[in-house]
Structures are given as structure tokens and as C-alpha cells.
């Protein structure tokens, strides 16, 4: 398994709107394609920070799902324009992770 820790910085005053988009559209869409979403979080002390974690079986699955999701008409025409309004893309951090042998998340 491989994981992605995705940390996004949200433009001023748009975090609630971003969380709604994530929970009502982005996460359900990605789950429908086969992505496993481990969790979705907001930071208690940083009003602009949103974090989510995704899991993939392997690199081949990750590459296939990226293509299916990010090249889809739905994503390009519906999600990208909304995300561009809310995300500070220059400050996004995506960290690929592998679980250690005794990690409870596998």
C-alpha cells in the first residue's frame, strides 16, 4: 500500500466552502472511482489548512486513478474551476508515505 498526505492551504475565508466541496463532491467522486480516503481534516490552530489522506494498492493503481479522475470531463469542467477559486496551489504539499510494519493503517 502507498498513501498520500495532502496538505492544502485555502484562500482567506473559503475553508468552509472548500470542506463542503470536498465532502459533497470531491471525496464521493474519488471514492466512486476506487480511491480509498482514510481521513479528511481541518487544523485547529491554522484557519487556512486542510489535510486529507488517500490510500492506493500500488503505484500502478495510483497512476490509473489519477488519469481517470484528473482527466475526466467532470473534474476538468466542474472541480478544477471551483478549486482554483479556493486553493493556494503554490503552497500545496503532497507527501507520499509507506506504512511501517506495525502501523495500524495498512
Buried (B, 14 or more C-beta within 10 A) or exposed (E): BBBBBBBBBBBEEBBEBBBEBBEEBBBEBBEEEEBBBEEBEBEEEEEBBBBBBBBBEEEEBBEBBEEBBEEBEEBEEBBEEBBEEBBEEEEEEEEEBEEEEEEEEE
